[in-house]
Amino acid sequence: QVQLVESGGGLVQAGGSLRLSCAASGRTFSRDAMGWFRQAPGKEREFVAAISRSGGSTYYADSVKGRFTISRDNAKNTVYLQMSSLKPEDTAVYYCAADRRTAQVMSVMVHGMDYWGKGTLVTVSS
């Protein structure tokens, strides 16, 4: 089993930056692709970013390309999401996910990930 705990959410003004962290435990971290998803009130959960087991490949939703950066530190069992140039449209609960499949698969499937964190709220004000 894998447990994921997100942190770093909060309130930020439009144009600002925020870094989210996801700490994993329970299995060998480097064996799983990792991803970030988000869900705004009344909206479907959507893919944000994913990273391969080694960190060599990354994938991003079109809406965040050039603004968000996903990274991982396998020695610390942690994945990060650096968010810059934030917009009010980025307001959502952000969830961390782990899966035995590839990061590319995570970018298109959205549902059915092996493990999910409980989420951290990011609110971007105008």
Buried (B, 14 or more C-beta within 10 A) or exposed (E): EBEBBBBBBEEBEEEEEBEBBBBBEEBEBEEBBBBBBBBEEEEEBEBBBBBBBEBEEBBBBEBBEEBBBBBBEBEEBBBBBBBBEBBEEBBBBBBBBBBEEBBEBBBEEBEEBBBBBEBBEBBBEE
